[in-house]
Amino acid sequence: MAREDVLARLAELGFSEDDAGVLADHFLDAERRGKPSHGLVRVEWLASQSRDPRASARRVVAEPAFERWDGNGAFGYLTLAAICDAQLASPPARVRIVVASDAFPLGMLGYWVRQLASGGLVALLTSTSPRRLGSPEGGPPLAGTNPLAIGIPSSDGRPLVADVSMGRVTHGDVLLGRATDADLVPFGGEQAHKAFALAVGLQAFVEALAGGDSPGAVLLVAQPSADPVPALRALAAGVRLPGDS
């Protein structure tokens, strides 16, 4: 699907021209990076979500080292876009924690930390989502797939971007028909208890900071004091690093 077609469909769903551009860029980037579970399949999925395409997130606390944002009924993609723009426009002197409540859906977290790393900031981002992962030993779903993404800027212009979901598959794979809800389990096979522990830990971490009534996100942004990525690339000797195209 061409970008103009994506924009046209998003406009039909009620998004402004600017917001449609943010969403289209995200979905098309996912397709280019071989992540169709977070790509164009999400366009029609947005129509099923009970959020206002015209809503905008609000920054309700703005301190030098801490910010709190309220998604305010907006789509999480647009909330994170506003948060990232704000960090790049006014970066922290050293480090800042940003907490977002009512933030869903957020898409590929790696997309957002890549933007921040490309702007020179170290970034770590995690989020919650509807509870879909249960314990490998059985029982009810206790945590979302709760991805964790890390972006590290590099003087060579290619930031390191690691983005890992705690699920063996994502809900996007279910939307694509490549998996079923029964496949939404912690990754790791016999070691799945490790991914489950991370998922539960991240669930409680975000809920403790953002509140537990709806999915949220926690972002750390910081000024780097070193430039480790070029040396890591040299050591890797051509091995593809996380986030490389």
N, C-alpha and C positions, 0 to 999 in steps of 0.2 A: 504494500500500500504506500503510495507516494505521500509525502508530508502534507501536501495541500489537501489530500483526501482525508487524512487524519484530522487536520485542522477543521475541515468542513463538518465532519461528524461530531467533533467535540463542541463546535458552535451549536449544532443541533441539540446537544445535551444541555446547553445553557451556559457554557463557559465563555468568559470574555476572550477577546483576541489574544491578550497578553497571557492569560492563564492557559488557554489552549496551546499556545506556543511552548510554555513550560512543560506541559504534559506530553505533547508530541515529541519534544526533544528527548524526554526521559524514555518514552516507549521505543522510539527509534534507536536510541543508543543501546537499549537492552537487546534489540534485534541484532544490531551490528556486532555485539559482543557475544552472540550465541546464547542469549538468555531469553528465549521466547516466552518463558513462564512469567516474565515481568515486562513483556513487550506489548505488541498490538492486541493480544487477547484481552488485555485489561481495558481496552477502550469500551467495549460493550459491557464489560463487567461493572464499569463505573455507573452505568444506568441502573444497576440493581442495588446500589448503595444509598442509604438514607442520609445523604448529606447535601448541603446546598451548594450548587456550583458557583453561586455568586458570593458566598461567604468568604471572609478574610480573617486570618489569624490575628491575634492581638498580643503585643508584648506588654505584660502587666507589671513586670519588675525589670529594671535595667540598672544594674550596679556594675562597677568595673570588673568584678570577678564572678558575677552571677547574673543570669537572666532567667525569667520565667515567662513562658508563652502559653496562651490559651488558644487551642485550635478553633474555638468559636463556631463549630459546625462545619468548618471548611474541610476540603479534602486534604489529607495529610501531605500529599506531594507538594501542595501549594504552601502549607505551613512550613515544611522544611526548606522550600525555595526561599521563603521570606527570611527564615532564620539564617541560612547560609549567606544570603545577600547582606544581612545586617552584620554578620561577623567579618566579612570581607571589607565592608565599608568602614567598620570601626573595630579593628582587631584588638585582642587583649594585649596589655603591656607584657604580661607573662602567660597567664592561664585563665580560662573562664569555663564555668560549667553552665550549660543551658539546659533547662528542663522544660519539656513541652507536654501538656496534658491535652486530652481529646485530639490525639494525633494519629490518624489512620485514614486510608492506607498510605504507606510511605514509599513503596516500590523498592528498588535496589538501593540499599544503604550505601553501597560502594560508590554509587553515582554522586551522592552528596559529599562524602569525604574526599572524593577525587577533586571536586570543585574547590574545596577548602585547601587541599594539599597543593593544587595548582596555583592557588593564591598565596602559598608560602606558609600555611599553618599546618601543624600536626593536628590530626583529628581522630577522635574515637567516638563512635556512635552506636548505640544499641536501642532497641525498641521492643515493645510487646505487641501482641496481636491476639485475635480470638484464641481461646485455649483449645489446642488441638493435640498436644502431646501428652500422653500418659506415661506412667512408669513402665519400664520393660517388664516389670513383674506383674503388671495389670493394674486395674483401677481406672478411675475417671480421668479425663484430660485435665491436667494441672497447669500447663504452661503453653504459651504460643510457640511458634517456631523460632522466635526471638533471635534474629540475626545480630551479629556483632561485626562492625566494619572499622577498619583502621586505615588511615591515609597518612603517608609520610612524604613530605616534599623532597625534591631532589634538584640539585644544581644542573643535572643533565636534562631537565625538563620532562622527565618521566617519573611521576610519583609512584611509590609502592602503594598498592591498594589491595588489602585483604578483606574479603566479605564472605562470612560463613554463617549459614543458617544451622540451627541445631536439629532440624528435621532431616530425615533421609531423603524426603522430597519436600517441595513447597506446595502451598495451596494453588499456585499458578500451574503446577504440573497437573493438578486435578482439573483445573479449568480447561487445560489443553487436551484432556482425555488421555494423558500419558500415565496417570496414576489414579488411584481411588482414595477415598477418605481413609480406608483401612491401611494405606501405605504411609500415612502421616504418623510416623513413629520417630523417636530419636535415632540419629545416625550412629553407626559404629558396630552393628551386629552384636557379637558377644560382649563388646565394650560399650554398648549403648548407654549404660548407666552413667558414663562420663558426660555424654551430650545431654542426658536428662538432668544431671546435676547442674550443668551450665544453664540450661533452659530455665530451671526452677530458680536458680540464683539470680539470673538476669530479670526474671519476672518480678521477684520480690524487690530487687534493686530499683527497677523503674517505678514500681508501684509505691515504694517507700518515698520516692522523691516527687513523682508526678501525681500520685493518687491512683486508686485502683478501680474507679468507676468505669473508665474507658481506656483503650490502649494509649500509651504515651511513649515518649522517647527521652533519652538523656544523651547529650552531646558534650564532649570535652574538646576544647580548642586551645592550642598553646603555641607559643613561639618556639621554634627549634633552637637548640644550642649546638647542634652538630649536623653533619650532612652524611649519614651512613649509607645511603642508597647506592651511590656510584661504586664504592668499595665492595658492597654486596654483589652488585652486578659483575664486577671483575672476578670476584670469588666464584660466582655461579658459572662463569665460563660459557655463557650462551644458554644456560638453562632458563626456561621461561619462569619469571617471577610472578607472584600474585598480582593481578590487575593488568598485566601486559596484554596488548591486543594480539 
